[in-house]
Amino acid sequence: MFDNLQRHALPVNAQAIRAFAGSARKLDLYFWLGWRMHSLQAPLQISWEALAAQFGQGFNRQRAFKAKFAQEIGHIKEVFPKAPLLLDDQGLRLEHADPDVLALPVRLLRRKG
């Protein structure tokens, strides 16, 4: 992944990082989503099992992980409403997106500024 990131570096939005500063998992999701969505050539469905393997540390039950992950994705969708991602019974569906999709909308920047 490191070599891939060097070849395909994405800009990081400092305000977006501040929006999730209280949650390491949301920061992980922000960076991961930016990298995955930018590098996709076609829509991708990621199973709940694969998501739990990557983000489910600390959860003893799949149900608890799903609930927390859905809450975190919901918060990310609130902050980045144009992000092309969808949670369903099979897991997470992602589509290609340019880096500006994970930039804070102007209305949020004005409120903080």
Stockholm file with secondary structure:
# STOCKHOLM 1.0

chainA/1-113         MFDNLQRHALPVNAQAIRAFAGSARKLDLYFWLGWRMHSLQAPLQISWEALAAQFGQGFNRQRAFKAKFAQEIGHIKEVFPKAPLLLDDQGLRLEHADPDVLALPVRLLRRKG
#=GR chainA/1-113 SS CHHHHHHTCCCCCHHHHHHTTTCHHHHHHHHHHHHHHHHCSSCEEEEHHHHHHHHCTTCSSHHHHHHHHHHHHHHHHHHCTTCCEEEETTEEEECCCCGGGGSCCHHHHHHHC
#=GC SS_cons         CHHHHHHTCCCCCHHHHHHTTTCHHHHHHHHHHHHHHHHCSSCEEEEHHHHHHHHCTTCSSHHHHHHHHHHHHHHHHHHCTTCCEEEETTEEEECCCCGGGGSCCHHHHHHHC
//
